[in-house]
Amino acid sequence: MKITQLVSGLVETNTYVLEIDSKVVVIDPCLDEGYNGQKLLNALEGKEVLAVFLTHGHFDHISGVDFVCEKFNCPLYMYHSEVHMLKSEKHNLSTMTHEPVSIKTEPIAIDCEPLTVGPFECDVILTKGHTSGSISYVFDEDIFDGDFIFKGTIGRTDLPTGSQSDMNESIKEFIEDFKDTDFNLYPGHGDSTTLYHEMKTNPYCQ
């Protein structure tokens, strides 16, 4: 599986394009300022876009949803408890910015169970803490974890539905469940890392 990372938007969000045999899924599509989707379009040109996956419902992770789903006529998957955030500028926190975000695309609400879209197969796990419905997508040795564990730190817990105690619990369960494999971690912001590196160096993972 080929992984392409795009850094876009007001807070430099990571969008990931996963590709197998010219078929792709897009994780957390983000537009650049001015609702500019050119970077996304360039990355997806000539590809068969099968779906969009969201890790959570904040504006910086959803702003490109309509751009991708409407242009490529593909479905959107996200955790059931955060569906309401798509259309609500208040709940997706875009009221904190000068570019309000309201998504028209109707999502397919998912739970924590295996997900298969074309050649892409992954597990969906709840990694609450940044928000109460934050999820991660676990592929063979790659985990796309949104604003959960970053390189050297973790996602904020001081925003609505965030919780430091939930974050601590999620990290403990995450490490217990996945400690036998040095997974590659692809966070919603910053550089990619590995689980073992974070277990050794990240104070929140020790």
TIRO-2110 file (N, C-alpha, C; in Angstrom, 1 decimal):
// TIRO-2110
0.8, -1.2, 0.0, N, 1, A
0.0, 0.0, 0.0, CA, 1, A
0.9, 1.2, 0.0, C, 1, A
0.7, 2.1, -1.0, N, 2, A
1.4, 3.4, -1.0, CA, 2, A
0.7, 4.4, -0.2, C, 2, A
1.4, 5.2, 0.6, N, 3, A
0.9, 6.2, 1.4, CA, 3, A
1.4, 7.6, 1.0, C, 3, A
0.6, 8.5, 0.7, N, 4, A
1.0, 9.9, 0.4, CA, 4, A
0.4, 10.8, 1.4, C, 4, A
1.3, 11.6, 2.0, N, 5, A
0.9, 12.6, 3.0, CA, 5, A
0.8, 14.0, 2.4, C, 5, A
-0.3, 14.7, 2.6, N, 6, A
-0.5, 16.0, 2.2, CA, 6, A
-0.7, 16.9, 3.4, C, 6, A
0.0, 18.0, 3.5, N, 7, A
-0.1, 18.9, 4.6, CA, 7, A
-0.9, 20.2, 4.1, C, 7, A
-2.0, 20.4, 4.7, N, 8, A
-2.9, 21.5, 4.2, CA, 8, A
-3.6, 22.3, 5.3, C, 8, A
-4.1, 23.4, 4.9, N, 9, A
-5.1, 24.1, 5.8, CA, 9, A
-4.5, 25.0, 6.8, C, 9, A
-5.4, 25.6, 7.6, N, 10, A
-5.1, 26.6, 8.6, CA, 10, A
-4.1, 26.1, 9.7, C, 10, A
-4.2, 24.8, 10.1, N, 11, A
-3.4, 24.3, 11.2, CA, 11, A
-2.6, 23.1, 10.7, C, 11, A
-2.2, 23.1, 9.4, N, 12, A
-1.3, 22.1, 8.8, CA, 12, A
-1.7, 20.7, 9.2, C, 12, A
-2.9, 20.4, 8.7, N, 13, A
-3.5, 19.0, 8.9, CA, 13, A
-2.9, 18.1, 7.9, C, 13, A
-2.7, 16.8, 8.4, N, 14, A
-2.2, 15.8, 7.5, CA, 14, A
-3.5, 15.1, 6.8, C, 14, A
-3.5, 15.1, 5.5, N, 15, A
-4.4, 14.3, 4.8, CA, 15, A
-3.6, 13.1, 4.2, C, 15, A
-4.2, 11.9, 4.3, N, 16, A
-3.5, 10.7, 3.7, CA, 16, A
-4.2, 10.1, 2.6, C, 16, A
-3.5, 9.8, 1.5, N, 17, A
-4.0, 9.2, 0.4, CA, 17, A
-3.4, 7.8, 0.3, C, 17, A
-4.2, 6.7, 0.5, N, 18, A
-3.8, 5.4, 0.5, CA, 18, A
-4.1, 4.8, -0.9, C, 18, A
-3.1, 4.1, -1.5, N, 19, A
-3.3, 3.6, -2.9, CA, 19, A
-2.9, 2.2, -3.0, C, 19, A
-3.7, 1.4, -3.7, N, 20, A
-3.4, 0.0, -4.1, CA, 20, A
-3.9, -0.1, -5.5, C, 20, A
-3.0, -0.3, -6.4, N, 21, A
-3.3, -0.5, -7.9, CA, 21, A
-4.2, 0.6, -8.4, C, 21, A
-3.8, 1.8, -8.2, N, 22, A
-4.5, 3.0, -8.6, CA, 22, A
-5.9, 3.3, -8.0, C, 22, A
-6.3, 2.4, -7.0, N, 23, A
-7.5, 2.7, -6.3, CA, 23, A
-7.1, 3.3, -4.9, C, 23, A
-7.8, 4.3, -4.5, N, 24, A
-7.4, 5.1, -3.3, CA, 24, A
-8.5, 5.3, -2.3, C, 24, A
-8.2, 5.4, -1.1, N, 25, A
-9.1, 6.0, -0.1, CA, 25, A
-8.3, 7.2, 0.5, C, 25, A
-9.1, 8.2, 0.9, N, 26, A
-8.6, 9.4, 1.5, CA, 26, A
-9.0, 9.5, 2.9, C, 26, A
-8.0, 9.8, 3.8, N, 27, A
-8.2, 9.9, 5.2, CA, 27, A
-8.1, 11.4, 5.6, C, 27, A
-9.1, 12.0, 6.2, N, 28, A
-9.2, 13.3, 6.7, CA, 28, A
-8.8, 14.4, 5.6, C, 28, A
-9.6, 14.5, 4.5, N, 29, A
-9.3, 15.4, 3.5, CA, 29, A
-9.5, 16.9, 4.0, C, 29, A
-8.4, 17.7, 3.8, N, 30, A
-8.4, 19.1, 4.3, CA, 30, A
-8.1, 20.0, 3.1, C, 30, A
-8.9, 21.1, 3.0, N, 31, A
-8.6, 22.1, 2.0, CA, 31, A
-7.6, 23.1, 2.5, C, 31, A
-6.9, 23.8, 1.6, N, 32, A
-6.1, 24.9, 1.9, CA, 32, A
-6.9, 26.1, 2.1, C, 32, A
-6.3, 27.2, 2.6, N, 33, A
-7.1, 28.4, 2.9, CA, 33, A
-7.7, 28.9, 1.6, C, 33, A
-8.9, 29.6, 1.7, N, 34, A
-9.6, 30.0, 0.6, CA, 34, A
-10.4, 28.8, 0.0, C, 34, A
-10.6, 27.8, 0.8, N, 35, A
-11.4, 26.6, 0.3, CA, 35, A
-10.8, 26.0, -1.0, C, 35, A
-9.4, 26.0, -1.0, N, 36, A
-8.7, 25.6, -2.2, CA, 36, A
-8.4, 24.1, -2.1, C, 36, A
-8.9, 23.3, -3.1, N, 37, A
-8.7, 21.9, -3.1, CA, 37, A
-7.7, 21.4, -4.2, C, 37, A
-6.9, 22.3, -4.7, N, 38, A
-6.0, 22.0, -5.8, CA, 38, A
-5.0, 20.9, -5.4, C, 38, A
-4.5, 21.0, -4.2, N, 39, A
-3.5, 20.0, -3.7, CA, 39, A
-4.1, 18.6, -3.7, C, 39, A
-5.4, 18.5, -3.2, N, 40, A
-6.1, 17.2, -3.2, CA, 40, A
-6.3, 16.7, -4.6, C, 40, A
-6.7, 17.6, -5.5, N, 41, A
-7.0, 17.3, -6.9, CA, 41, A
-5.7, 16.7, -7.5, C, 41, A
-4.6, 17.4, -7.3, N, 42, A
-3.4, 16.9, -7.9, CA, 42, A
-3.0, 15.5, -7.5, C, 42, A
-3.2, 15.2, -6.2, N, 43, A
-2.9, 13.9, -5.6, CA, 43, A
-3.8, 12.8, -6.1, C, 43, A
-5.0, 13.2, -6.4, N, 44, A
-6.0, 12.2, -6.8, CA, 44, A
-6.2, 12.0, -8.3, C, 44, A
-5.5, 12.8, -9.1, N, 45, A
-5.7, 12.8, -10.5, CA, 45, A
-5.3, 11.5, -11.1, C, 45, A
-6.2, 10.9, -11.9, N, 46, A
-6.0, 9.6, -12.5, CA, 46, A
-6.2, 8.4, -11.6, C, 46, A
-6.7, 8.7, -10.4, N, 47, A
-6.9, 7.6, -9.5, CA, 47, A
-8.4, 7.3, -9.4, C, 47, A
-8.8, 6.1, -9.0, N, 48, A
-10.1, 5.7, -8.7, CA, 48, A
-10.4, 5.9, -7.2, C, 48, A
-11.1, 6.9, -6.8, N, 49, A
-11.3, 7.2, -5.4, CA, 49, A
-12.5, 6.4, -4.9, C, 49, A
-12.2, 5.5, -3.9, N, 50, A
-13.3, 4.6, -3.5, CA, 50, A
-14.0, 5.1, -2.3, C, 50, A
-13.4, 5.9, -1.4, N, 51, A
-14.0, 6.4, -0.2, CA, 51, A
-13.2, 7.4, 0.5, C, 51, A
-13.9, 8.1, 1.4, N, 52, A
-13.2, 9.0, 2.4, CA, 52, A
-13.4, 8.4, 3.8, C, 52, A
-12.4, 8.4, 4.6, N, 53, A
-12.5, 8.0, 6.0, CA, 53, A
-12.1, 9.2, 6.9, C, 53, A
-12.9, 9.4, 7.9, N, 54, A
-12.6, 10.4, 8.9, CA, 54, A
-12.2, 9.9, 10.2, C, 54, A
-11.2, 10.5, 10.9, N, 55, A
-10.8, 10.1, 12.2, CA, 55, A
-11.7, 10.8, 13.3, C, 55, A
-12.1, 12.0, 13.0, N, 56, A
-13.0, 12.7, 13.9, CA, 56, A
-13.6, 13.9, 13.2, C, 56, A
-14.5, 14.7, 13.8, N, 57, A
-15.3, 15.6, 13.1, CA, 57, A
-14.9, 17.1, 13.2, C, 57, A
-13.6, 17.4, 13.6, N, 58, A
-13.2, 18.8, 13.6, CA, 58, A
-13.0, 19.3, 12.2, C, 58, A
-13.1, 20.6, 12.1, N, 59, A
-13.1, 21.3, 10.8, CA, 59, A
-11.9, 21.0, 10.0, C, 59, A
-10.7, 20.9, 10.6, N, 60, A
-9.5, 20.8, 9.9, CA, 60, A
-9.3, 19.4, 9.4, C, 60, A
-10.2, 18.5, 9.7, N, 61, A
-10.1, 17.1, 9.2, CA, 61, A
-11.2, 16.8, 8.2, C, 61, A
-12.2, 17.7, 8.1, N, 62, A
-13.4, 17.4, 7.3, CA, 62, A
-13.6, 18.4, 6.1, C, 62, A
-12.8, 19.5, 6.1, N, 63, A
-13.1, 20.6, 5.1, CA, 63, A
-13.1, 20.2, 3.7, C, 63, A
-12.4, 19.1, 3.3, N, 64, A
-12.3, 18.7, 2.0, CA, 64, A
-13.2, 17.5, 1.6, C, 64, A
-14.1, 17.2, 2.5, N, 65, A
-15.0, 16.0, 2.3, CA, 65, A
-15.9, 16.2, 1.1, C, 65, A
-16.6, 17.3, 1.0, N, 66, A
-17.5, 17.6, -0.2, CA, 66, A
-16.7, 17.7, -1.5, C, 66, A
-15.6, 18.3, -1.4, N, 67, A
-14.7, 18.4, -2.6, CA, 67, A
-14.4, 17.1, -3.2, C, 67, A
-14.0, 16.1, -2.3, N, 68, A
-13.7, 14.8, -2.8, CA, 68, A
-14.9, 13.9, -3.1, C, 68, A
-15.8, 13.9, -2.2, N, 69, A
-17.0, 13.0, -2.4, CA, 69, A
-17.9, 13.4, -3.6, C, 69, A
-18.0, 14.7, -3.8, N, 70, A
-18.8, 15.1, -4.9, CA, 70, A
-18.1, 15.0, -6.3, C, 70, A
-16.8, 15.3, -6.3, N, 71, A
-16.1, 15.2, -7.5, CA, 71, A
-15.9, 13.7, -8.0, C, 71, A
-15.7, 12.8, -7.0, N, 72, A
-15.4, 11.4, -7.3, CA, 72, A
-16.6, 10.5, -7.0, C, 72, A
-17.7, 11.1, -6.6, N, 73, A
-18.9, 10.3, -6.3, CA, 73, A
-18.6, 9.1, -5.4, C, 73, A
-18.0, 9.3, -4.3, N, 74, A
-17.6, 8.2, -3.4, CA, 74, A
-18.2, 8.4, -2.0, C, 74, A
-18.3, 7.4, -1.3, N, 75, A
-18.9, 7.5, 0.1, CA, 75, A
-18.0, 8.0, 1.1, C, 75, A
-18.6, 8.4, 2.2, N, 76, A
-17.9, 8.9, 3.4, CA, 76, A
-18.2, 8.0, 4.6, C, 76, A
-17.1, 7.7, 5.3, N, 77, A
-17.3, 6.8, 6.5, CA, 77, A
-16.7, 7.6, 7.7, C, 77, A
-17.5, 7.6, 8.8, N, 78, A
-17.1, 8.2, 10.0, CA, 78, A
-17.8, 7.6, 11.2, C, 78, A
-17.2, 7.7, 12.4, N, 79, A
-17.8, 7.2, 13.6, CA, 79, A
-19.2, 7.8, 13.9, C, 79, A
-20.1, 6.9, 14.3, N, 80, A
-21.5, 7.3, 14.4, CA, 80, A
-21.8, 8.5, 15.3, C, 80, A
-21.0, 8.6, 16.4, N, 81, A
-21.3, 9.6, 17.4, CA, 81, A
-20.9, 11.0, 17.0, C, 81, A
-20.1, 11.1, 15.9, N, 82, A
-19.6, 12.5, 15.5, CA, 82, A
-20.3, 12.9, 14.2, C, 82, A
-21.3, 12.2, 13.7, N, 83, A
-21.9, 12.6, 12.4, CA, 83, A
-22.5, 14.0, 12.5, C, 83, A
-23.0, 14.4, 13.6, N, 84, A
-23.7, 15.7, 13.7, CA, 84, A
-22.7, 16.8, 13.6, C, 84, A
-21.4, 16.6, 13.7, N, 85, A
-20.4, 17.6, 13.6, CA, 85, A
-20.2, 18.1, 12.2, C, 85, A
-20.6, 17.3, 11.2, N, 86, A
-20.3, 17.7, 9.8, CA, 86, A
-21.1, 19.0, 9.4, C, 86, A
-22.3, 19.1, 9.8, N, 87, A
-23.1, 20.2, 9.4, CA, 87, A
-23.1, 21.4, 10.4, C, 87, A
-22.5, 21.1, 11.6, N, 88, A
-22.6, 22.1, 12.6, CA, 88, A
-21.2, 22.9, 12.8, C, 88, A
-21.2, 24.1, 12.4, N, 89, A
-20.0, 24.9, 12.5, CA, 89, A
-19.6, 25.1, 13.9, C, 89, A
-20.5, 25.1, 14.8, N, 90, A
-20.2, 25.1, 16.3, CA, 90, A
-19.5, 23.9, 16.7, C, 90, A
-20.1, 22.7, 16.4, N, 91, A
-19.5, 21.5, 16.9, CA, 91, A
-18.2, 21.1, 16.2, C, 91, A
-18.1, 21.5, 14.9, N, 92, A
-16.8, 21.1, 14.3, CA, 92, A
-15.7, 22.2, 14.5, C, 92, A
-16.1, 23.2, 15.3, N, 93, A
-15.2, 24.3, 15.7, CA, 93, A
-14.7, 25.2, 14.7, C, 93, A
-15.4, 25.2, 13.5, N, 94, A
-14.9, 26.1, 12.5, CA, 94, A
-15.4, 27.6, 12.8, C, 94, A
-16.2, 27.8, 13.8, N, 95, A
-16.6, 29.1, 14.2, CA, 95, A
-15.3, 29.8, 14.8, C, 95, A
-14.3, 29.0, 15.2, N, 96, A
-13.1, 29.6, 15.7, CA, 96, A
-12.2, 30.1, 14.6, C, 96, A
-12.6, 29.9, 13.3, N, 97, A
-11.8, 30.4, 12.2, CA, 97, A
-12.5, 31.4, 11.4, C, 97, A
-11.9, 31.9, 10.3, N, 98, A
-12.5, 32.8, 9.4, CA, 98, A
-13.1, 32.1, 8.2, C, 98, A
-13.1, 30.7, 8.2, N, 99, A
-13.6, 29.9, 7.1, CA, 99, A
-14.6, 28.9, 7.6, C, 99, A
-15.8, 29.2, 7.8, N, 100, A
-16.8, 28.2, 8.3, CA, 100, A
-16.9, 27.0, 7.5, C, 100, A
-17.1, 25.8, 8.1, N, 101, A
-17.2, 24.5, 7.4, CA, 101, A
-18.5, 23.9, 7.7, C, 101, A
-19.2, 23.6, 6.7, N, 102, A
-20.5, 22.8, 6.8, CA, 102, A
-20.5, 21.8, 5.7, C, 102, A
-20.6, 20.5, 6.0, N, 103, A
-20.5, 19.5, 5.0, CA, 103, A
-21.9, 18.9, 4.6, C, 103, A
-22.1, 18.8, 3.3, N, 104, A
-23.3, 18.4, 2.7, CA, 104, A
-23.4, 16.8, 2.6, C, 104, A
-22.3, 16.2, 2.4, N, 105, A
-22.2, 14.8, 2.1, CA, 105, A
-22.8, 14.0, 3.3, C, 105, A
-23.7, 13.1, 3.1, N, 106, A
-24.3, 12.2, 4.1, CA, 106, A
-23.3, 11.0, 4.3, C, 106, A
-22.9, 10.9, 5.6, N, 107, A
-21.9, 9.8, 5.8, CA, 107, A
-22.5, 8.4, 6.0, C, 107, A
-21.7, 7.4, 5.9, N, 108, A
-22.1, 6.1, 6.4, CA, 108, A
-21.5, 6.0, 7.8, C, 108, A
-22.4, 5.9, 8.8, N, 109, A
-22.0, 5.8, 10.2, CA, 109, A
-21.4, 4.4, 10.5, C, 109, A
-20.2, 4.4, 11.1, N, 110, A
-19.6, 3.1, 11.4, CA, 110, A
-19.4, 3.0, 12.9, C, 110, A
-19.1, 1.8, 13.3, N, 111, A
-18.8, 1.5, 14.7, CA, 111, A
-17.4, 0.8, 14.7, C, 111, A
-17.0, 0.3, 15.8, N, 112, A
-15.7, -0.3, 16.0, CA, 112, A
-15.7, -1.8, 15.5, C, 112, A
-15.6, -1.9, 14.2, N, 113, A
-15.6, -3.2, 13.6, CA, 113, A
-14.8, -3.2, 12.3, C, 113, A
-14.4, -4.3, 11.8, N, 114, A
-13.6, -4.3, 10.6, CA, 114, A
-14.3, -3.6, 9.4, C, 114, A
-13.5, -2.9, 8.6, N, 115, A
-14.1, -2.2, 7.5, CA, 115, A
-13.3, -2.6, 6.2, C, 115, A
-14.1, -2.9, 5.2, N, 116, A
-13.5, -3.3, 3.9, CA, 116, A
-14.1, -2.4, 2.8, C, 116, A
-13.2, -1.8, 2.0, N, 117, A
-13.6, -1.0, 0.9, CA, 117, A
-12.7, -1.3, -0.3, C, 117, A
-13.2, -2.0, -1.3, N, 118, A
-12.3, -2.5, -2.3, CA, 118, A
-11.2, -3.3, -1.8, C, 118, A
-9.9, -3.0, -2.2, N, 119, A
-8.8, -3.8, -1.7, CA, 119, A
-8.3, -3.4, -0.3, C, 119, A
-9.0, -2.4, 0.3, N, 120, A
-8.5, -1.9, 1.6, CA, 120, A
-9.3, -2.5, 2.7, C, 120, A
-8.5, -3.1, 3.7, N, 121, A
-9.1, -3.8, 4.8, CA, 121, A
-8.4, -3.2, 6.1, C, 121, A
-9.3, -2.8, 7.0, N, 122, A
-8.7, -2.3, 8.3, CA, 122, A
-9.6, -2.5, 9.4, C, 122, A
-9.1, -2.4, 10.6, N, 123, A
-9.9, -2.4, 11.8, CA, 123, A
-10.1, -1.0, 12.3, C, 123, A
-11.3, -0.8, 12.8, N, 124, A
-11.6, 0.6, 13.4, CA, 124, A
-11.7, 0.5, 14.9, C, 124, A
-10.9, 1.3, 15.6, N, 125, A
-10.8, 1.3, 17.0, CA, 125, A
-11.1, 2.7, 17.6, C, 125, A
-11.8, 2.7, 18.7, N, 126, A
-12.1, 3.9, 19.4, CA, 126, A
-10.9, 4.4, 20.2, C, 126, A
-10.4, 5.6, 19.9, N, 127, A
-9.2, 6.2, 20.6, CA, 127, A
-9.7, 7.5, 21.1, C, 127, A
-10.6, 7.5, 22.0, N, 128, A
-11.2, 8.8, 22.5, CA, 128, A
-10.2, 9.5, 23.4, C, 128, A
-10.4, 10.8, 23.6, N, 129, A
-9.6, 11.6, 24.4, CA, 129, A
-9.5, 13.0, 23.7, C, 129, A
-9.1, 13.1, 22.5, N, 130, A
-9.2, 14.4, 21.8, CA, 130, A
-10.7, 14.8, 21.6, C, 130, A
-11.4, 13.9, 21.1, N, 131, A
-12.9, 14.0, 21.2, CA, 131, A
-13.4, 12.6, 21.7, C, 131, A
-14.7, 12.6, 22.1, N, 132, A
-15.2, 11.3, 22.6, CA, 132, A
-15.4, 10.3, 21.5, C, 132, A
-15.5, 10.7, 20.3, N, 133, A
-15.7, 9.7, 19.2, CA, 133, A
-14.5, 9.6, 18.2, C, 133, A
-13.3, 10.0, 18.7, N, 134, A
-12.2, 9.9, 17.8, CA, 134, A
-11.8, 8.4, 17.6, C, 134, A
-11.5, 8.0, 16.3, N, 135, A
-11.2, 6.7, 16.0, CA, 135, A
-9.9, 6.6, 15.2, C, 135, A
-9.3, 5.4, 15.2, N, 136, A
-8.1, 5.2, 14.4, CA, 136, A
-8.4, 4.0, 13.5, C, 136, A
-7.7, 4.0, 12.3, N, 137, A
-7.8, 2.9, 11.3, CA, 137, A
-6.5, 2.1, 11.3, C, 137, A
-6.7, 0.8, 11.6, N, 138, A
-5.5, -0.1, 11.8, CA, 138, A
-5.4, -1.0, 10.5, C, 138, A
-4.4, -0.7, 9.7, N, 139, A
-4.1, -1.6, 8.6, CA, 139, A
-3.0, -2.6, 9.0, C, 139, A
-2.4, -3.3, 8.1, N, 140, A
-1.4, -4.4, 8.5, CA, 140, A
-0.4, -3.9, 9.5, C, 140, A
0.4, -2.9, 9.2, N, 141, A
1.4, -2.4, 10.1, CA, 141, A
1.3, -0.9, 10.2, C, 141, A
0.2, -0.3, 9.7, N, 142, A
0.1, 1.2, 9.7, CA, 142, A
-1.2, 1.6, 10.4, C, 142, A
-1.1, 2.6, 11.3, N, 143, A
-2.2, 3.1, 12.0, CA, 143, A
-2.4, 4.6, 11.7, C, 143, A
-3.6, 5.0, 11.3, N, 144, A
-3.9, 6.4, 11.1, CA, 144, A
-4.7, 6.8, 12.2, C, 144, A
-4.1, 7.6, 13.1, N, 145, A
-4.7, 7.8, 14.4, CA, 145, A
-5.2, 9.3, 14.7, C, 145, A
-5.4, 10.1, 13.7, N, 146, A
-5.9, 11.4, 13.8, CA, 146, A
-5.2, 12.2, 14.9, C, 146, A
-5.9, 12.8, 15.8, N, 147, A
-5.3, 13.7, 16.8, CA, 147, A
-5.2, 12.9, 18.2, C, 147, A
-4.7, 11.7, 18.1, N, 148, A
-4.5, 10.9, 19.2, CA, 148, A
-3.1, 10.9, 19.7, C, 148, A
-2.2, 10.1, 19.2, N, 149, A
-0.8, 10.1, 19.6, CA, 149, A
0.0, 10.8, 18.4, C, 149, A
0.7, 11.9, 18.8, N, 150, A
1.6, 12.6, 17.8, CA, 150, A
3.0, 12.2, 18.2, C, 150, A
4.0, 12.6, 17.3, N, 151, A
5.4, 12.3, 17.6, CA, 151, A
5.8, 13.2, 18.8, C, 151, A
6.0, 12.6, 19.9, N, 152, A
6.5, 13.3, 21.1, CA, 152, A
5.4, 13.9, 22.0, C, 152, A
4.2, 13.8, 21.5, N, 153, A
3.1, 14.4, 22.4, CA, 153, A
1.8, 13.7, 22.0, C, 153, A
0.7, 14.4, 22.4, N, 154, A
-0.7, 13.8, 22.1, CA, 154, A
-1.6, 15.0, 21.7, C, 154, A
-2.8, 14.6, 21.2, N, 155, A
-3.7, 15.6, 20.8, CA, 155, A
-4.3, 16.4, 22.0, C, 155, A
-4.8, 17.6, 21.7, N, 156, A
-5.4, 18.4, 22.8, CA, 156, A
-6.6, 17.7, 23.4, C, 156, A
-6.8, 17.9, 24.7, N, 157, A
-8.0, 17.3, 25.4, CA, 157, A
-8.9, 18.4, 26.0, C, 157, A
-8.6, 19.7, 25.7, N, 158, A
-9.3, 20.8, 26.3, CA, 158, A
-10.4, 21.3, 25.4, C, 158, A
-10.8, 20.7, 24.4, N, 159, A
-11.8, 21.1, 23.5, CA, 159, A
-13.1, 20.3, 23.8, C, 159, A
-14.3, 20.7, 23.3, N, 160, A
-15.5, 20.0, 23.7, CA, 160, A
-15.5, 18.5, 23.4, C, 160, A
-15.9, 17.8, 24.3, N, 161, A
-16.0, 16.3, 24.4, CA, 161, A
-14.6, 15.7, 24.6, C, 161, A
-13.5, 16.5, 24.7, N, 162, A
-12.2, 16.0, 25.0, CA, 162, A
-12.1, 15.7, 26.5, C, 162, A
-11.2, 14.8, 26.8, N, 163, A
-11.0, 14.4, 28.2, CA, 163, A
-9.6, 13.8, 28.4, C, 163, A
-8.9, 14.4, 29.3, N, 164, A
-7.5, 13.9, 29.6, CA, 164, A
-7.6, 12.5, 30.2, C, 164, A
-8.6, 12.2, 31.0, N, 165, A
-8.7, 10.9, 31.6, CA, 165, A
-9.1, 9.8, 30.5, C, 165, A
-9.9, 10.2, 29.6, N, 166, A
-10.2, 9.3, 28.5, CA, 166, A
-9.0, 9.1, 27.6, C, 166, A
-8.2, 10.2, 27.4, N, 167, A
-7.0, 10.0, 26.6, CA, 167, A
-6.0, 9.1, 27.3, C, 167, A
-5.8, 9.2, 28.6, N, 168, A
-4.9, 8.3, 29.3, CA, 168, A
-5.4, 6.9, 29.2, C, 168, A
-6.7, 6.7, 29.4, N, 169, A
-7.2, 5.3, 29.3, CA, 169, A
-7.0, 4.7, 27.9, C, 169, A
-7.3, 5.6, 26.9, N, 170, A
-7.1, 5.1, 25.5, CA, 170, A
-5.7, 4.7, 25.2, C, 170, A
-4.7, 5.6, 25.6, N, 171, A
-3.3, 5.3, 25.4, CA, 171, A
-2.9, 4.0, 26.0, C, 171, A
-3.3, 3.8, 27.3, N, 172, A
-3.0, 2.6, 28.0, CA, 172, A
-3.5, 1.4, 27.3, C, 172, A
-4.8, 1.4, 26.8, N, 173, A
-5.4, 0.3, 26.1, CA, 173, A
-4.7, 0.1, 24.7, C, 173, A
-4.4, 1.2, 24.1, N, 174, A
-3.8, 1.1, 22.8, CA, 174, A
-2.4, 0.4, 22.8, C, 174, A
-1.6, 0.8, 23.8, N, 175, A
-0.3, 0.2, 23.9, CA, 175, A
-0.4, -1.3, 24.3, C, 175, A
-1.3, -1.6, 25.2, N, 176, A
-1.5, -3.0, 25.6, CA, 176, A
-1.9, -3.8, 24.4, C, 176, A
-2.8, -3.3, 23.6, N, 177, A
-3.3, -4.1, 22.5, CA, 177, A
-2.3, -4.2, 21.3, C, 177, A
-1.4, -3.2, 21.1, N, 178, A
-0.6, -3.2, 19.9, CA, 178, A
0.9, -3.3, 20.2, C, 178, A
1.3, -3.5, 21.4, N, 179, A
2.7, -3.4, 21.8, CA, 179, A
3.6, -4.5, 21.2, C, 179, A
3.0, -5.6, 20.6, N, 180, A
3.7, -6.7, 20.1, CA, 180, A
4.2, -6.4, 18.6, C, 180, A
3.8, -5.3, 18.1, N, 181, A
4.2, -4.9, 16.7, CA, 181, A
4.6, -3.5, 16.7, C, 181, A
5.7, -3.2, 16.0, N, 182, A
6.1, -1.8, 15.9, CA, 182, A
5.4, -1.1, 14.8, C, 182, A
4.1, -0.7, 15.0, N, 183, A
3.3, -0.1, 14.0, CA, 183, A
3.8, 1.3, 13.6, C, 183, A
3.6, 1.6, 12.3, N, 184, A
3.9, 2.9, 11.9, CA, 184, A
2.6, 3.8, 12.3, C, 184, A
2.9, 4.9, 12.9, N, 185, A
1.8, 5.8, 13.3, CA, 185, A
1.7, 7.0, 12.4, C, 185, A
0.6, 7.3, 11.8, N, 186, A
0.4, 8.4, 10.9, CA, 186, A
-0.6, 9.4, 11.6, C, 186, A
-0.2, 10.4, 12.3, N, 187, A
-1.1, 11.3, 13.0, CA, 187, A
-1.7, 12.4, 12.2, C, 187, A
-2.6, 13.1, 12.8, N, 188, A
-3.3, 14.1, 12.0, CA, 188, A
-2.5, 15.4, 11.8, C, 188, A
-1.4, 15.5, 12.6, N, 189, A
-0.6, 16.7, 12.5, CA, 189, A
0.9, 16.3, 12.7, C, 189, A
1.8, 16.9, 12.1, N, 190, A
3.2, 16.6, 12.3, CA, 190, A
3.7, 15.3, 11.6, C, 190, A
4.9, 14.9, 12.0, N, 191, A
5.6, 13.8, 11.3, CA, 191, A
5.0, 12.4, 11.7, C, 191, A
5.2, 11.5, 10.8, N, 192, A
4.9, 10.1, 11.2, CA, 192, A
5.9, 9.6, 12.2, C, 192, A
5.6, 8.5, 12.9, N, 193, A
6.5, 7.9, 13.8, CA, 193, A
6.2, 6.5, 14.0, C, 193, A
6.7, 5.8, 15.0, N, 194, A
6.4, 4.4, 15.2, CA, 194, A
5.9, 4.2, 16.7, C, 194, A
5.2, 3.2, 16.9, N, 195, A
4.7, 2.9, 18.2, CA, 195, A
5.8, 2.7, 19.2, C, 195, A
6.8, 2.0, 18.8, N, 196, A
8.0, 1.7, 19.7, CA, 196, A
8.7, 3.0, 20.1, C, 196, A
8.9, 3.8, 19.1, N, 197, A
9.6, 5.1, 19.3, CA, 197, A
8.8, 5.9, 20.3, C, 197, A
7.5, 6.0, 20.2, N, 198, A
6.7, 6.7, 21.2, CA, 198, A
6.7, 6.1, 22.5, C, 198, A
6.7, 4.8, 22.6, N, 199, A
6.7, 4.1, 23.9, CA, 199, A
8.0, 4.4, 24.6, C, 199, A
9.1, 4.7, 23.9, N, 200, A
10.4, 5.0, 24.5, CA, 200, A
10.6, 6.4, 24.8, C, 200, A
10.0, 7.3, 24.0, N, 201, A
10.4, 8.7, 24.1, CA, 201, A
9.2, 9.7, 24.4, C, 201, A
8.0, 9.3, 24.2, N, 202, A
6.8, 10.1, 24.4, CA, 202, A
6.4, 10.0, 25.9, C, 202, A
6.5, 11.1, 26.6, N, 203, A
6.1, 11.0, 28.1, CA, 203, A
4.7, 10.6, 28.3, C, 203, A
3.8, 10.8, 27.4, N, 204, A
2.4, 10.4, 27.6, CA, 204, A
2.2, 8.9, 27.3, C, 204, A
3.2, 8.2, 26.7, N, 205, A
3.1, 6.8, 26.4, CA, 205, A
4.0, 5.9, 27.3, C, 205, A
4.4, 6.5, 28.4, N, 206, A
5.3, 5.7, 29.3, CA, 206, A
4.6, 5.5, 30.6, C, 206, A
END
